[in-house]
C-alpha cells in the first residue's frame, strides 16, 4: 500500500477556545502519537483532510509532511476521528505512528463481487460481515479483500477460511466464522401468502353467501308450490 501525504504543523495553542478558533480558520486540531513517540499536538487543513484522507478509511497509510523534524516523514494511520454530534463536522483527528518493520492488526473492508447462483434462483444475498481484522506489515495492508460469491447457491455459506487473502496477510477471525450466505426467498413467499389470504377469504365468504341465497330461494319456491 502506498502512503498518501498530508501537510501538518505543530499546534502551539491548546484548549477548547484555541481549537474553536482553529476550526473557524479552516483547520482541524489533532494529535500525533505512537508506541515510541511522545504525543504531539498538530493541526491540518480541513479541506485537504476531508478530500484526501478521510475517504480512505482507517487502514490506509498516511505520510506526514511538516516543517518540524519530529513530524516530517512519519507514517501513520488515522486512529480516530471525532465529529460534532449534530452537524457531523470533523472536530479532531488522531494519527497513530506505525513501524513499517513490525506487523500490526487493522480492519479491512470486504468487497462482495459477482452475482450468486442462489440470487439468480430467487434467493437473497445476506452479508454477515462487512469488514475483517487482519494482521500484516503496514506496507502489505490491502485496500479491501474481494469475496467472490458467484458459486454461492441458496443456503450456501462462505467462511473466513474460504477467503483468498493476499500474500503475507493473515485473518485474525476464527476460520469457521461466517462471512456471507444466500437466504431462501421466504420473506417474499410469506408476503405473497399474506396478501392472498384476505382475497381468498373474501371469495370464500362471497361463495358461502351465494350458496345460502340459493338455498333460501329454493325453500321459498317449495313453499309456493305447497
C-alpha positions in Angstrom: 0.0 0.0 0.0 1.3 3.4 -1.0 1.0 6.1 1.7 -0.9 9.3 0.9 0.7 12.5 2.1 -0.9 15.3 4.1 0.6 18.5 5.3 0.5 19.1 9.1 2.1 21.5 11.5 2.8 21.5 15.2 -0.1 23.1 17.2 1.2 25.6 19.8 -2.1 26.7 21.3 -4.2 24.2 23.3 -7.7 24.2 24.8 -11.3 24.4 23.7 -11.1 28.1 22.8 -8.0 27.7 20.7 -9.5 24.7 18.9 -12.7 26.6 18.0 -10.6 29.5 16.6 -8.6 27.0 14.6 -11.7 25.4 13.1 -13.0 28.9 12.1 -9.8 29.3 10.1 -10.4 26.0 8.3 -8.0 23.9 10.3 -8.6 20.7 12.2 -6.8 20.1 15.5 -5.3 16.7 16.0 -2.6 14.7 17.8 0.3 12.6 16.6 1.4 9.7 18.9 2.9 6.2 18.8 4.4 3.4 20.9 7.9 5.0 20.6 6.9 8.7 20.2 5.7 11.4 22.5 2.3 12.9 21.9 2.5 16.0 19.7 -0.5 18.3 19.1 -0.9 19.1 15.4 -3.1 21.0 13.0 -4.0 20.3 9.4 -6.1 21.8 6.6 -9.8 20.7 6.9 -10.5 20.6 3.1 -7.4 18.6 2.4 -8.3 16.1 5.2 -11.9 15.7 4.0 -10.9 15.3 0.4 -7.7 13.2 0.5 -7.5 11.4 3.9 -11.0 10.7 5.4 -12.4 8.8 2.4 -9.5 6.3 2.5 -10.6 4.8 5.8 -8.6 3.8 9.0 -6.5 1.1 7.3 -4.7 3.4 4.8 -1.2 4.6 5.4 -0.7 8.4 5.6 2.7 10.2 5.4 3.0 13.4 7.3 4.7 16.4 5.7 5.7 19.0 8.3 8.3 21.7 8.9 9.2 20.1 12.2 11.7 17.2 12.0 9.8 15.3 14.8 6.8 15.0 12.5 8.1 15.1 8.9 8.1 11.8 7.1 6.3 9.9 9.8 4.0 7.1 8.6 0.7 7.0 10.5 -2.8 5.6 10.5 -5.9 7.7 11.2 -6.8 6.1 14.6 -9.8 8.1 15.5 -12.0 10.9 14.1 -14.2 12.9 16.4 -17.3 14.5 14.8 -19.9 17.1 16.0 -22.9 15.1 17.3 -25.4 17.3 15.3 -23.6 18.7 12.2 -21.3 15.8 11.7 -18.3 18.1 11.0 -14.9 16.9 12.0 -13.7 18.2 15.3 -10.5 16.3 15.9 -8.3 13.6 14.4 -5.8 11.2 16.0 -2.8 10.0 14.0 -1.0 6.8 15.2 2.6 6.2 14.1 3.4 2.7 12.7 6.6 0.8 12.5 7.0 -0.4 8.8 9.0 -3.4 10.0 6.5 -4.6 12.6 3.2 -6.4 11.9 0.0 -4.7 13.0 -3.6 -5.5 13.2 -6.0 -3.5 11.1 -9.6 -3.7 10.0 -10.1 -4.1 6.2 -13.4 -3.8 4.3 -14.8 -6.8 2.4 -15.9 -6.4 -1.2 -18.5 -8.9 -2.3 -18.2 -9.5 -6.1 -20.2 -11.4 -8.6 -23.9 -12.5 -8.7 -24.6 -15.6 -6.7 -26.3 -18.5 -8.3 -28.7 -18.5 -5.4 -29.7 -14.9 -6.1 -30.5 -15.8 -9.7 -32.7 -18.6 -8.3 -34.6 -16.0 -6.2 -32.6 -16.1 -3.0 -31.3 -13.1 -1.1 -27.6 -12.4 -0.6 -27.0 -11.8 3.1 -23.6 -10.4 4.1 -22.8 -11.2 7.8 -19.6 -9.2 7.9 -18.7 -6.1 6.0 -15.1 -6.0 7.2 -12.5 -8.2 8.8 -9.4 -7.8 11.0 -6.1 -8.9 9.5 -2.5 -9.0 10.6 0.4 -7.9 8.3 3.1 -5.4 7.8 1.9 -1.9 7.3 3.1 -1.9 3.7 1.1 -5.1 3.0 -2.3 -3.7 4.1 -4.8 -4.4 1.3 -7.3 -1.6 0.3 -10.0 -4.3 0.6 -10.5 -8.0 0.3 -12.6 -9.3 -2.5 -15.1 -12.1 -1.8 -16.4 -13.9 -4.9 -19.9 -15.1 -4.3 -20.7 -16.3 -7.9 -20.9 -20.0 -7.0 -22.9 -19.5 -3.8 -26.3 -21.2 -4.1 -29.4 -20.9 -1.8 -28.4 -21.8 1.7 -24.8 -21.6 0.6 -22.2 -20.1 3.1 -18.7 -18.7 2.8 -16.5 -18.7 5.9 -13.2 -16.9 6.8 -11.3 -20.0 5.7 -12.7 -19.5 2.2 -11.1 -16.1 1.8 -8.4 -15.7 -0.9 -6.1 -13.4 1.2 -3.2 -11.5 -0.3 0.3 -12.8 0.4 1.6 -12.1 3.9 -1.8 -11.2 5.2 -3.4 -13.3 7.9 -7.1 -13.2 9.1 -7.5 -12.7 12.8 -11.0 -14.1 12.9 -11.9 -17.8 13.5 -11.6 -19.8 10.3 -15.2 -21.1 10.7 -16.8 -17.6 11.1 -19.5 -16.9 8.6 -18.9 -14.1 6.1 -21.9 -14.3 3.8 -24.8 -16.6 2.9 -27.8 -16.8 0.5 -31.2 -16.9 2.1 -34.2 -18.6 0.5 -36.9 -16.2 -0.7 -39.1 -16.9 2.4 -39.9 -13.3 3.1 -41.4 -12.7 -0.4 -43.3 -16.0 -0.2 -44.8 -15.2 3.2 -45.7 -11.7 2.0 -47.5 -13.2 -1.1 -49.4 -15.6 1.1 -50.3 -12.8 3.5 -51.5 -10.7 0.6 -53.5 -13.5 -1.0 -55.2 -14.6 2.3 -57.7 -11.7 2.5 -58.7 -12.1 -1.1 -59.2 -15.8 -0.7 -61.3 -15.2 2.5 -63.4 -12.7 0.7 -64.0 -15.1 -2.2 -65.0 -17.9 0.2 -67.3 -15.6 2.0 -69.0 -14.5 -1.2 -69.3 -18.1 -2.3 -70.9 -19.1 1.0 -73.4 -16.2 0.8 -74.3 -17.2 -2.7 -75.0 -20.8 -1.6 -77.1 -19.6 1.3 -79.1 -17.3 -1.0 -79.7 -20.2 -3.5 -80.9 -22.5 -0.6 -83.2 -19.8 0.7 -84.6 -19.2 -2.8 -85.2 -23.0 -3.2 -87.1 -23.1 0.1 -89.4 -20.2 -0.9 -90.2 -21.9 -4.2 -91.1 -25.1 -2.4 -93.5 -23.3 0.0 -95.1 -21.6 -3.0 -95.9 -25.0 -4.7 -97.5 -26.3 -1.4 
